[in-house]
């Protein structure tokens, strides 16, 4: 594995030494793709090929230059780790989207059959958790549980120190606890919890991900 990563590192340096769109870079990118392919995360899902295709587009667009996001940094991670990180995020995005479409279909049928309203909360809570937890999420879990500077624990809803960013981030990691269930457990509304999570917890989670080179 170490030899492969060394080889990939050399190929990346060579590829990025040629102009974008040049024949030389294209050939080197093809070599990298062939070497990386069997090291990428595999799973049997109907949207896997879509996620993989988007991963290769991301790879070609950001390996040497910052085209759609921050360019690849070999000092932070290996090429395969970088690609697997993106692939897993993309798979999760597609999984969530697929479940939202299913939930929307179910809610539409429910409204048609009962002539009643299906709330957004019911739709969200109808989404099952992903059966596979990507290893990258273990890093997030460890960061949140450790909370070395206490920032996550000390950032809480006013008057409710028990409802803080540490607790919510851990609760929302796969297999996540639904907002409705959390609201009932802590005697608060779904909107209060989700709003606090969006305003206070997600920015800190994003900051951690950027610092670790995941975004």
N, CA, C and O of each residue as an XYZ file, in Angstrom:
860
protein
N       0.835     -1.203      0.000
C       0.000      0.000      0.000
C       0.869      1.252      0.000
O       0.578      2.225     -0.695
N       1.947      1.210      0.795
C       2.838      2.365      0.888
C       3.501      2.631     -0.459
O       3.653      3.781     -0.871
N       3.896      1.556     -1.141
C       4.517      1.714     -2.458
C       3.537      2.317     -3.450
O       3.905      3.157     -4.271
N       2.290      1.883     -3.367
C       1.265      2.416     -4.255
C       1.091      3.910     -4.016
O       1.023      4.688     -4.968
N       1.019      4.320     -2.741
C       0.843      5.731     -2.437
C       2.035      6.557     -2.909
O       1.873      7.687     -3.372
N       3.230      5.988     -2.791
C       4.427      6.686     -3.292
C       4.343      6.865     -4.804
O       4.672      7.923     -5.339
N       3.897      5.811     -5.476
C       3.756      5.869     -6.926
C       2.715      6.914     -7.323
O       2.919      7.696     -8.252
N       1.610      6.910     -6.610
C       0.543      7.866     -6.894
C       1.013      9.302     -6.660
O       0.688     10.211     -7.425
N       1.780      9.483     -5.592
C       2.298     10.819     -5.281
C       3.189     11.329     -6.417
O       3.120     12.498     -6.798
N       4.017     10.445     -6.943
C       4.897     10.817     -8.062
C       4.073     11.168     -9.304
O       4.367     12.139    -10.002
N       3.048     10.373     -9.567
C       2.209     10.621    -10.737
C       1.450     11.942    -10.614
O       1.267     12.659    -11.598
N       1.015     12.249     -9.404
C       0.310     13.520     -9.167
C       1.238     14.694     -9.443
O       0.856     15.661    -10.102
N       2.458     14.598     -8.931
C       3.437     15.669     -9.155
C       3.708     15.850    -10.647
O       3.792     16.974    -11.142
N       3.842     14.731    -11.353
C       4.094     14.796    -12.792
C       2.898     15.387    -13.542
O       3.058     16.231    -14.423
N       1.696     14.927    -13.174
C       0.487     15.407    -13.856
C       0.305     16.907    -13.674
O      -0.022     17.624    -14.620
N       0.516     17.366    -12.460
C       0.308     18.788    -12.161
C       1.429     19.660    -12.736
O       1.335     20.887    -12.742
N       2.477     19.014    -13.212
C       3.559     19.759    -13.852
C       3.260     20.084    -15.301
O       4.000     20.829    -15.943
N       2.165     19.522    -15.822
C       1.759     19.778    -17.208
C       0.515     20.670    -17.215
O      -0.266     20.639    -16.264
N       0.325     21.446    -18.249
C      -0.829     22.357    -18.322
C      -2.160     21.608    -18.314
O      -2.261     20.480    -18.796
N      -3.164     22.256    -17.762
C      -4.509     21.682    -17.766
C      -4.987     21.474    -19.195
O      -4.853     22.362    -20.036
N      -5.543     20.302    -19.467
C      -6.045     19.992    -20.802
C      -5.013     19.419    -21.745
O      -5.342     19.021    -22.862
N      -3.758     19.371    -21.303
C      -2.704     18.843    -22.172
C      -2.789     17.324    -22.260
O      -3.321     16.671    -21.362
N      -2.262     16.770    -23.345
C      -2.272     15.326    -23.550
C      -1.468     14.620    -22.468
O      -1.853     13.552    -21.993
N      -0.337     15.230    -22.078
C       0.520     14.622    -21.050
C      -0.229     14.486    -19.716
O      -0.166     13.444    -19.063
N      -0.941     15.561    -19.321
C      -1.675     15.470    -18.055
C      -2.797     14.452    -18.153
O      -3.019     13.685    -17.216
N      -3.498     14.434    -19.260
C      -4.608     13.489    -19.428
C      -4.142     12.046    -19.289
O      -4.817     11.230    -18.660
N      -2.988     11.730    -19.875
C      -2.459     10.367    -19.779
C      -2.088     10.004    -18.351
O      -2.331      8.886    -17.896
N      -1.497     10.964    -17.652
C      -1.107     10.714    -16.258
C      -2.340     10.581    -15.361
O      -2.358      9.754    -14.450
N      -3.363     11.390    -15.614
C      -4.600     11.278    -14.839
C      -5.238      9.913    -15.041
O      -5.777      9.326    -14.103
N      -5.175      9.414    -16.261
C      -5.711      8.082    -16.565
C      -4.954      7.008    -15.781
O      -5.560      6.068    -15.266
N      -3.640      7.151    -15.692
C      -2.834      6.201    -14.913
C      -3.233      6.222    -13.442
O      -3.371      5.176    -12.808
N      -3.414      7.420    -12.912
C      -3.787      7.564    -11.496
C      -5.142      6.920    -11.244
O      -5.330      6.221    -10.249
N      -6.084      7.156    -12.149
C      -7.428      6.588    -12.002
C      -7.375      5.067    -11.992
O      -8.049      4.421    -11.188
N      -6.574      4.498    -12.885
C      -6.460      3.029    -12.946
C      -5.877      2.458    -11.663
O      -6.324      1.416    -11.182
N      -4.882      3.138    -11.110
C      -4.247      2.657     -9.883
C      -5.149      2.834     -8.663
O      -5.122      2.022     -7.738
N      -5.947      3.902     -8.670
C      -6.802      4.200     -7.516
C      -8.085      3.376     -7.495
O      -8.630      3.084     -6.431
N      -8.554      3.010     -8.661
C      -9.892      2.409     -8.786
C     -10.147      1.262     -7.818
O     -11.195      1.218     -7.173
N      -9.192      0.327     -7.707
C      -9.429     -0.848     -6.860
C      -9.240     -0.544     -5.374
O      -9.447     -1.420     -4.533
N      -8.845      0.694     -5.043
C      -8.671      1.080     -3.643
C      -9.834      1.929     -3.123
O      -9.866      2.315     -1.955
N     -10.779      2.208     -4.011
C     -11.897      3.045     -3.600
C     -12.984      2.249     -2.887
O     -13.128      1.041     -3.078
N     -13.737      2.955     -2.068
C     -14.845      2.379     -1.312
C     -15.849      1.750     -2.266
O     -16.214      2.344     -3.281
N     -16.295      0.532     -1.927
C     -17.273     -0.170     -2.765
C     -18.527     -0.459     -1.945
O     -18.456     -0.792     -0.763
N     -19.653     -0.327     -2.591
C     -20.899     -0.769     -1.971
C     -21.925     -1.044     -3.063
O     -21.847     -0.473     -4.151
N     -22.881     -1.914     -2.776
C     -23.879     -2.300     -3.768
C     -25.145     -1.470     -3.573
O     -26.084     -1.890     -2.896
N     -25.150     -0.307     -4.169
C     -26.307      0.569     -4.125
C     -26.608      1.033     -5.546
O     -25.695      1.119     -6.367
N     -27.867      1.333     -5.850
C     -28.244      1.721     -7.216
C     -27.622      3.037     -7.673
O     -27.561      3.316     -8.871
N     -27.162      3.846     -6.719
C     -26.609      5.158     -7.074
C     -25.079      5.194     -6.955
O     -24.474      6.262     -7.051
N     -24.460      4.036     -6.746
C     -23.005      4.011     -6.563
C     -22.261      4.530     -7.798
O     -21.324      5.318     -7.675
N     -22.677      4.089     -8.977
C     -21.988      4.506    -10.198
C     -22.099      6.013    -10.425
O     -21.165      6.641    -10.923
N     -23.243      6.588    -10.057
C     -23.400      8.045    -10.164
C     -22.416      8.751     -9.242
O     -21.777      9.731     -9.626
N     -22.304      8.237     -8.010
C     -21.382      8.835     -7.045
C     -19.938      8.695     -7.510
O     -19.134      9.615     -7.359
N     -19.619      7.529     -8.079
C     -18.263      7.291     -8.565
C     -17.931      8.223     -9.730
O     -16.834      8.778     -9.796
N     -18.881      8.390    -10.641
C     -18.662      9.280    -11.777
C     -18.413     10.718    -11.303
O     -17.522     11.402    -11.807
N     -19.210     11.162    -10.333
C     -19.036     12.510     -9.792
C     -17.691     12.643     -9.069
O     -17.086     13.716     -9.049
N     -17.238     11.541     -8.480
C     -15.947     11.553     -7.795
C     -14.809     11.754     -8.785
O     -13.867     12.496     -8.507
N     -14.890     11.094     -9.941
C     -13.834     11.251    -10.948
C     -13.852     12.647    -11.559
O     -12.799     13.192    -11.890
N     -15.027     13.224    -11.708
C     -15.111     14.605    -12.195
C     -14.466     15.547    -11.184
O     -13.720     16.459    -11.541
N     -14.777     15.298     -9.912
C     -14.185     16.091     -8.820
C     -12.665     15.949     -8.824
O     -11.941     16.927     -8.640
N     -12.194     14.731     -9.035
C     -10.766     14.431     -9.080
C     -10.071     15.225    -10.186
O      -9.069     15.899     -9.942
N     -10.609     15.141    -11.396
C      -9.983     15.831    -12.531
C     -10.062     17.352    -12.389
O      -9.183     18.069    -12.869
N     -11.100     17.835    -11.740
C     -11.292     19.285    -11.610
C     -10.449     19.910    -10.515
O     -10.120     21.094    -10.590
N     -10.088     19.124     -9.485
C      -9.454     19.720     -8.313
C      -8.124     19.094     -7.884
O      -7.587     19.443     -6.833
N      -7.598     18.181     -8.682
C      -6.331     17.561     -8.304
C      -5.197     18.575     -8.298
O      -4.409     18.621     -7.354
N      -5.110     19.380     -9.334
C      -3.991     20.322     -9.467
C      -4.397     21.773     -9.236
O      -3.614     22.568     -8.714
N      -5.621     22.115     -9.625
C      -6.107     23.483     -9.459
C      -7.402     23.494     -8.655
O      -8.133     22.504     -8.618
N      -7.667     24.601     -8.027
C      -8.915     24.763     -7.291
C      -9.993     25.214     -8.259
O     -10.154     26.409     -8.508
N     -10.734     24.250     -8.807
C     -11.761     24.568     -9.805
C     -13.146     24.674     -9.189
O     -13.824     25.690     -9.349
N     -13.570     23.628     -8.485
C     -14.893     23.659     -7.858
C     -14.801     23.774     -6.341
O     -15.779     24.130     -5.684
N     -13.644     23.478     -5.790
C     -13.434     23.588     -4.347
C     -11.928     23.670     -4.108
O     -11.159     23.838     -5.054
N     -11.501     23.553     -2.847
C     -10.074     23.617     -2.549
C      -9.327     22.480     -3.241
O      -9.777     21.334     -3.229
N      -8.188     22.804     -3.841
C      -7.413     21.804     -4.572
C      -6.832     20.753     -3.627
O      -6.647     21.006     -2.437
N      -6.554     19.595     -4.166
C      -5.946     18.513     -3.387
C      -4.612     18.961     -2.791
O      -3.799     19.598     -3.462
N      -4.404     18.619     -1.523
C      -3.167     18.973     -0.823
C      -2.485     17.685     -0.355
O      -2.949     17.066      0.603
N      -1.402     17.270     -1.002
C      -0.731     16.009     -0.637
C      -0.145     16.009      0.767
O       0.161     14.946      1.308
N       0.016     17.194      1.366
C       0.557     17.256      2.727
C      -0.500     16.899      3.774
O      -0.173     16.644      4.933
N      -1.765     16.882      3.358
C      -2.864     16.595      4.288
C      -3.289     15.129      4.244
O      -3.539     14.515      5.281
N      -3.369     14.580      3.042
C      -3.830     13.187      2.923
C      -3.330     12.575      1.627
O      -2.851     13.275      0.736
N      -3.449     11.264      1.538
C      -3.100     10.560      0.305
C      -4.213     10.783     -0.716
O      -5.311     11.217     -0.366
N      -3.921     10.486     -1.969
C      -4.926     10.641     -3.027
C      -6.120      9.730     -2.774
O      -7.266     10.150     -2.931
N      -5.859      8.489     -2.386
C      -6.961      7.546     -2.184
C      -7.840      7.962     -1.012
O      -9.062      7.828     -1.081
N      -7.236      8.464      0.063
C      -8.029      8.924      1.207
C      -8.877     10.118      0.794
O     -10.052     10.205      1.150
N      -8.280     11.035      0.043
C      -8.978     12.230     -0.446
C     -10.186     11.841     -1.297
O     -11.276     12.388     -1.134
N      -9.978     10.895     -2.200
C     -11.066     10.462     -3.079
C     -12.133      9.679     -2.322
O     -13.327      9.859     -2.565
N     -11.709      8.815     -1.410
C     -12.677      8.043     -0.629
C     -13.532      8.941      0.251
O     -14.723      8.689      0.433
N     -12.929      9.982      0.791
C     -13.672     10.927      1.611
C     -14.785     11.569      0.793
O     -15.932     11.640      1.234
N     -14.434     12.037     -0.404
C     -15.436     12.670     -1.265
C     -16.491     11.662     -1.701
O     -17.683     11.970     -1.696
N     -16.063     10.463     -2.077
C     -16.990      9.433     -2.545
C     -18.013      9.083     -1.476
O     -19.199      8.939     -1.772
N     -17.563      8.946     -0.240
C     -18.492      8.590      0.840
C     -19.486      9.711      1.118
O     -20.667      9.459      1.354
N     -19.003     10.942      1.088
C     -19.916     12.068      1.259
C     -20.949     12.096      0.135
O     -22.132     12.338      0.374
N     -20.491     11.847     -1.086
C     -21.401     11.866     -2.233
C     -22.412     10.731     -2.138
O     -23.584     10.923     -2.463
N     -21.982      9.558     -1.700
C     -22.901      8.440     -1.514
C     -23.958      8.769     -0.471
O     -25.133      8.442     -0.635
N     -23.532      9.408      0.587
C     -24.498      9.782      1.633
C     -25.484     10.821      1.103
O     -26.677     10.748      1.397
N     -24.994     11.786      0.327
C     -25.881     12.789     -0.268
C     -26.927     12.138     -1.152
O     -28.109     12.477     -1.086
N     -26.487     11.198     -1.984
C     -27.409     10.522     -2.896
C     -28.379      9.628     -2.131
O     -29.543      9.501     -2.512
N     -27.903      9.012     -1.059
C     -28.782      8.179     -0.230
C     -29.893      9.030      0.386
O     -31.070      8.670      0.342
N     -29.496     10.161      0.958
C     -30.467     11.058      1.591
C     -31.476     11.562      0.554
O     -32.677     11.614      0.817
N     -30.973     11.928     -0.619
C     -31.861     12.411     -1.674
C     -32.847     11.340     -2.091
O     -34.025     11.623     -2.312
N     -32.367     10.105     -2.200
C     -33.242      9.001     -2.575
C     -34.349      8.805     -1.538
O     -35.510      8.583     -1.882
N     -33.964      8.891     -0.256
C     -34.951      8.708      0.807
C     -35.940      9.868      0.865
O     -37.111      9.670      1.189
N     -35.479     11.063      0.555
C     -36.380     12.224      0.528
C     -37.432     12.056     -0.578
O     -38.606     12.379     -0.396
N     -36.981     11.548     -1.719
C     -37.915     11.319     -2.823
C     -38.948     10.273     -2.415
O     -40.138     10.427     -2.688
N     -38.486      9.207     -1.758
C     -39.410      8.166     -1.298
C     -40.394      8.723     -0.278
O     -41.591      8.443     -0.341
N     -39.881      9.515      0.664
C     -40.724     10.082      1.708
C     -41.751     11.038      1.115
O     -42.903     11.083      1.545
N     -41.306     11.809      0.111
C     -42.217     12.746     -0.545
C     -43.334     12.000     -1.253
O     -44.490     12.421     -1.232
N     -42.975     10.882     -1.882
C     -43.967     10.060     -2.575
C     -44.980      9.486     -1.594
O     -46.186      9.485     -1.843
N     -44.452      8.993     -0.459
C     -45.320      8.425      0.580
C     -46.243      9.486      1.139
O     -47.435      9.243      1.325
N     -45.687     10.687      1.415
C     -46.492     11.753      2.008
C     -47.576     12.224      1.041
O     -48.684     12.567      1.454
N     -47.240     12.237     -0.266
C     -48.225     12.640     -1.267
C     -49.381     11.648     -1.305
O     -50.548     12.036     -1.359
N     -49.037     10.353     -1.277
C     -50.074      9.317     -1.274
C     -50.923      9.408     -0.015
O     -52.134      9.193     -0.056
N     -50.272      9.732      1.117
C     -51.003      9.845      2.385
C     -52.006     10.980      2.319
O     -53.146     10.835      2.760
N     -51.580     12.123      1.761
C     -52.485     13.265      1.662
C     -53.648     12.952      0.714
O     -54.785     13.370      0.936
N     -53.329     12.206     -0.345
C     -54.382     11.869     -1.303
C     -55.403     10.915     -0.694
O     -56.595     10.999     -0.988
N     -54.925     10.005      0.157
C     -55.823      8.985      0.705
C     -56.591      9.477      1.916
O     -57.705      9.017      2.167
N     -56.015     10.412      2.681
C     -56.656     10.863      3.920
C     -57.149     12.300      3.848
O     -57.913     12.744      4.705
N     -56.705     13.032      2.816
C     -57.047     14.454      2.678
C     -56.543     15.266      3.862
O     -57.019     16.370      4.124
N     -55.576     14.702      4.571
C     -54.979     15.418      5.694
C     -53.604     15.929      5.322
O     -53.105     15.622      4.239
N     -52.984     16.697      6.193
C     -51.660     17.252      5.942
C     -50.593     16.396      6.606
O     -50.775     15.926      7.729
N     -49.482     16.195      5.911
C     -48.327     15.502      6.460
C     -47.256     16.544      6.727
O     -46.801     17.220      5.805
N     -46.853     16.677      7.975
C     -45.912     17.739      8.332
C     -44.508     17.433      7.850
O     -44.172     16.287      7.549
N     -43.684     18.490      7.780
C     -42.288     18.331      7.381
C     -41.558     17.436      8.376
O     -40.682     16.657      8.001
N     -41.929     17.556      9.649
C     -41.302     16.744     10.690
C     -41.515     15.265     10.425
O     -40.595     14.462     10.580
N     -42.733     14.903     10.023
C     -43.035     13.499      9.742
C     -42.231     12.996      8.553
O     -41.792     11.847      8.532
N     -42.041     13.861      7.566
C     -41.259     13.468      6.395
C     -39.816     13.233      6.794
O     -39.218     12.228      6.408
N     -39.243     14.166      7.577
C     -37.854     14.043      8.015
C     -37.666     12.794      8.849
O     -36.700     12.055      8.661
N     -38.588     12.555      9.772
C     -38.434     11.412     10.662
C     -38.702     10.091      9.965
O     -38.406      9.031     10.517
N     -39.260     10.138      8.758
C     -39.499      8.897      8.027
C     -38.256      8.432      7.299
O     -38.237      7.330      6.749
N     -37.210      9.259      7.285
C     -35.981      8.878      6.599
C     -35.161      7.949      7.479
O     -34.747      8.352      8.566
N     -34.914      6.725      7.049
C     -34.105      5.805      7.849
C     -32.636      6.179      7.801
O     -32.183      6.830      6.860
N     -31.899      5.766      8.812
C     -30.462      6.050      8.839
C     -29.741      5.145      7.866
O     -30.173      4.023      7.602
N     -28.627      5.647      7.329
C     -27.814      4.843      6.418
C     -27.244      3.642      7.166
O     -26.750      3.800      8.283
N     -27.298      2.449      6.581
C     -26.823      1.250      7.273
C     -25.312      1.220      7.449
O     -24.811      0.549      8.351
N     -24.574      1.942      6.597
C     -23.116      1.931      6.680
C     -22.604      3.259      7.201
O     -22.992      4.314      6.698
N     -21.739      3.223      8.202
C     -21.150      4.434      8.741
C     -19.746      4.574      8.187
O     -18.862      3.803      8.560
N     -19.515      5.545      7.300
C     -18.176      5.713      6.741
C     -17.154      5.948      7.843
O     -17.469      6.629      8.819
N     -15.933      5.409      7.727
C     -14.899      5.589      8.748
C     -14.628      7.050      9.087
O     -14.254      7.364     10.217
N     -14.814      7.944      8.120
C     -14.562      9.362      8.367
C     -15.433      9.882      9.507
O     -15.034     10.795     10.230
N     -16.616      9.305      9.666
C     -17.505      9.763     10.719
C     -16.984      9.399     12.103
O     -17.357     10.024     13.096
N     -16.126      8.391     12.167
C     -15.530      8.043     13.452
C     -14.611      9.160     13.939
O     -14.481      9.383     15.143
N     -13.972      9.863     12.995
C     -13.140     11.005     13.369
C     -13.999     12.118     13.963
O     -13.618     12.760     14.942
N     -15.149     12.332     13.359
C     -16.074     13.347     13.867
C     -16.572     12.952     15.253
O     -16.659     13.783     16.156
N     -16.897     11.671     15.405
C     -17.390     11.194     16.702
C     -16.328     11.384     17.798
O     -16.636     11.839     18.900
N     -15.090     11.032     17.482
C     -14.018     11.171     18.462
C     -13.803     12.642     18.829
O     -13.609     12.979     19.997
N     -13.840     13.520     17.807
C     -13.674     14.961     18.042
C     -14.766     15.491     18.968
O     -14.486     16.236     19.907
N     -16.013     15.102     18.695
C     -17.132     15.591     19.493
C     -17.095     15.032     20.914
O     -17.347     15.758     21.876
N     -16.785     13.752     21.046
C     -16.739     13.139     22.377
C     -15.608     13.713     23.226
O     -15.772     13.940     24.425
N     -14.456     13.947     22.587
C     -13.307     14.488     23.319
C     -13.537     15.942     23.698
O     -13.331     16.323     24.850
N     -13.967     16.766     22.730
C     -14.254     18.186     22.964
C     -13.176     18.803     23.848
O     -13.456     19.305     24.937
N     -11.953     18.758     23.366
C     -10.779     19.119     24.165
C     -10.837     20.509     24.796
O     -10.335     20.702     25.903
N     -11.440     21.477     24.110
C     -11.495     22.831     24.673
C     -12.837     23.147     25.323
O     -13.045     24.253     25.820
N     -13.745     22.175     25.317
C     -15.043     22.364     25.974
C     -16.021     23.244     25.230
O     -17.096     23.553     25.745
N     -15.659     23.658     24.006
C     -16.520     24.583     23.256
C     -17.879     23.967     22.938
O     -18.905     24.640     23.032
N     -17.887     22.694     22.563
C     -19.152     22.054     22.199
C     -20.082     21.928     23.402
O     -21.288     22.143     23.284
N     -19.519     21.580     24.558
C     -20.340     21.436     25.765
C     -20.879     22.780     26.245
O     -21.997     22.865     26.753
N     -20.074     23.826     26.081
C     -20.451     25.138     26.602
C     -21.338     25.932     25.651
O     -21.840     26.996     26.012
N     -21.530     25.421     24.446
C     -22.423     26.083     23.497
C     -23.768     25.380     23.568
O     -23.946     24.290     23.025
N     -24.715     26.024     24.248
C     -25.996     25.362     24.489
C     -27.161     26.336     24.346
O     -26.969     27.550     24.275
N     -28.359     25.791     24.306
C     -29.572     26.602     24.269
C     -29.689     27.343     25.593
O     -29.433     26.781     26.658
N     -30.077     28.602     25.514
C     -30.149     29.428     26.726
C     -31.030     28.776     27.794
O     -32.182     28.413     27.552
N     -30.438     28.644     28.989
C     -31.163     28.042     30.103
C     -31.222     26.530     30.069
O     -31.801     25.915     30.965
N     -30.625     25.906     29.035
C     -30.642     24.448     28.916
C     -29.235     23.929     28.606
O     -28.957     23.544     27.471
N     -28.339     23.916     29.615
C     -26.974     23.423     29.385
C     -26.922     21.963     28.969
O     -25.910     21.498     28.445
N     -28.021     21.230     29.204
C     -28.054     19.819     28.801
C     -28.247     19.666     27.297
O     -27.995     18.599     26.737
N     -28.693     20.730     26.650
C     -28.890     20.681     25.199
C     -27.804     21.514     24.555
O     -27.975     22.706     24.300
N     -26.686     20.864     24.298
C     -25.516     21.562     23.773
C     -25.063     20.935     22.448
O     -25.604     19.921     22.007
N     -24.068     21.557     21.833
C     -23.596     21.082     20.529
C     -22.980     19.694     20.603
O     -23.128     18.905     19.669
N     -22.300     19.386     21.681
C     -21.707     18.061     21.790
C     -22.787     16.987     21.735
O     -22.677     16.021     20.979
N     -23.817     17.163     22.532
C     -24.889     16.180     22.580
C     -25.595     16.052     21.229
O     -25.829     14.942     20.749
N     -25.934     17.190     20.618
C     -26.694     17.151     19.375
C     -25.881     16.574     18.213
O     -26.404     15.801     17.410
N     -24.614     16.948     18.125
C     -23.784     16.413     17.047
C     -23.678     14.896     17.163
O     -23.792     14.181     16.168
N     -23.459     14.413     18.378
C     -23.350     12.969     18.585
C     -24.686     12.265     18.311
O     -24.712     11.170     17.748
N     -25.771     12.890     18.705
C     -27.090     12.297     18.474
C     -27.434     12.232     16.985
O     -28.142     11.327     16.542
N     -26.923     13.206     16.214
C     -27.277     13.279     14.807
C     -26.325     12.518     13.896
O     -26.544     12.459     12.686
N     -25.266     11.931     14.464
C     -24.396     11.073     13.666
C     -25.119      9.754     13.380
O     -25.882      9.285     14.224
N     -24.899      9.151     12.219
C     -25.547      7.873     11.896
C     -25.225      6.803     12.927
O     -24.075      6.701     13.354
N     -26.210      5.994     13.344
C     -27.622      6.090     12.967
C     -28.310      7.187     13.780
O     -28.521      7.028     14.983
N     -28.656      8.290     13.133
C     -29.093      9.487     13.839
C     -30.439      9.322     14.541
O     -31.306      8.563     14.107
N     -30.580     10.056     15.635
C     -31.852     10.111     16.356
C     -32.703     11.177     15.669
O     -32.205     12.267     15.387
N     -33.954     10.888     15.397
C     -34.840     11.825     14.700
C     -35.125     13.072     15.525
O     -35.108     13.029     16.755
N     -35.387     14.177     14.847
C     -35.693     15.433     15.543
C     -36.944     15.299     16.411
O     -37.009     15.851     17.509
N     -37.919     14.573     15.917
C     -39.158     14.411     16.692
C     -38.889     13.688     18.001
O     -39.418     14.062     19.048
N     -38.065     12.655     17.937
C     -37.723     11.895     19.140
C     -36.927     12.750     20.125
O     -37.155     12.689     21.333
N     -35.993     13.546     19.603
C     -35.208     14.437     20.465
C     -36.092     15.499     21.104
O     -35.926     15.833     22.277
N     -37.024     16.023     20.332
C     -37.923     17.057     20.855
C     -38.764     16.519     22.009
O     -38.981     17.202     23.010
N     -39.228     15.294     21.851
C     -40.030     14.678     22.913
C     -39.172     14.383     24.146
O     -39.616     14.580     25.277
N     -37.952     13.915     23.923
C     -37.068     13.571     25.037
C     -36.693     14.795     25.867
O     -36.627     14.719     27.093
N     -36.448     15.925     25.199
C     -35.985     17.116     25.899
C     -37.071     18.182     26.079
O     -36.799     19.297     26.524
N     -38.303     17.814     25.723
C     -39.448     18.696     25.947
C     -39.268     20.054     25.260
O     -39.503     21.099     25.866
N     -38.855     20.026     24.009
C     -38.710     21.236     23.208
C     -39.332     20.997     21.834
O     -39.651     19.862     21.481
N     -39.501     22.061     21.068
C     -40.054     21.901     19.730
C     -38.952     21.481     18.759
O     -37.771     21.733     18.993
N     -39.354     20.848     17.685
C     -38.411     20.437     16.651
C     -37.711     21.662     16.063
O     -36.505     21.635     15.817
N     -38.471     22.733     15.839
C     -37.891     23.937     15.234
C     -36.829     24.561     16.125
O     -35.822     25.063     15.626
N     -37.042     24.538     17.449
C     -36.050     25.090     18.378
C     -34.748     24.300     18.312
O     -33.664     24.881     18.256
N     -34.860     22.989     18.318
C     -33.671     22.140     18.276
C     -32.942     22.241     16.942
O     -31.723     22.411     16.905
N     -33.692     22.135     15.852
C     -33.049     22.150     14.533
C     -32.454     23.524     14.220
O     -31.411     23.611     13.570
N     -33.104     24.591     14.673
C     -32.582     25.944     14.451
C     -31.269     26.143     15.190
O     -30.318     26.697     14.639
N     -31.216     25.691     16.439
C     -29.985     25.793     17.226
C     -28.873     24.978     16.573
O     -27.724     25.414     16.511
N     -29.227     23.799     16.090
C     -28.252     22.930     15.439
C     -27.687     23.600     14.181
O     -26.480     23.568     13.943
N     -28.556     24.196     13.391
C     -28.123     24.858     12.159
C     -27.241     26.069     12.451
O     -26.239     26.285     11.768
N     -27.607     26.861     13.461
C     -26.896     28.115     13.748
C     -25.594     27.912     14.515
O     -24.613     28.613     14.269
N     -25.581     26.952     15.446
C     -24.453     26.821     16.353
C     -23.605     25.566     16.134
O     -22.379     25.621     16.229
N     -24.240     24.459     15.847
C     -23.502     23.190     15.769
C     -22.877     22.952     14.391
O     -21.708     22.579     14.288
N     -23.654     23.167     13.350
C     -23.134     22.897     12.003
C     -21.911     23.745     11.646
O     -20.972     23.217     11.048
N     -21.883     25.047     11.989
C     -20.674     25.833     11.679
C     -19.425     25.278     12.354
O     -18.341     25.303     11.771
N     -19.569     24.777     13.578
C     -18.419     24.198     14.287
C     -18.021     22.859     13.676
O     -16.838     22.526     13.610
N     -18.996     22.111     13.238
C     -18.720     20.836     12.570
C     -18.011     21.082     11.246
O     -17.062     20.378     10.904
N     -18.474     22.086     10.502
C     -17.833     22.436      9.225
C     -16.400     22.913      9.448
O     -15.498     22.567      8.685
N     -16.196     23.704     10.491
C     -14.856     24.215     10.801
C     -13.891     23.064     11.077
O     -12.743     23.080     10.632
N     -14.374     22.064     11.820
C     -13.552     20.884     12.098
C     -13.224     20.150     10.800
O     -12.076     19.764     10.580
N     -14.235     19.952      9.932
C     -14.047     19.240      8.675
C     -13.043     19.960      7.772
O     -12.219     19.321      7.118
N     -13.118     21.277      7.742
C     -12.181     22.059      6.924
C     -10.768     21.958      7.479
O      -9.804     21.838      6.722
N     -10.647     22.005      8.801
C      -9.340     21.922      9.450
C      -8.671     20.581      9.169
O      -7.454     20.506      8.995
N      -9.486     19.516      9.126
C      -8.955     18.176      8.890
C      -8.794     17.847      7.408
O      -8.308     16.774      7.047
N      -9.207     18.780      6.561
C      -9.061     18.569      5.121
C     -10.136     17.743      4.480
O      -9.946     17.229      3.378
N     -11.293     17.598      5.158
C     -12.382     16.835      4.593
C     -13.220     17.660      3.615
O     -13.908     17.097      2.763
N     -13.168     18.980      3.731
C     -13.924     19.859      2.856
C     -12.969     20.754      2.086
O     -13.407     21.579      1.284
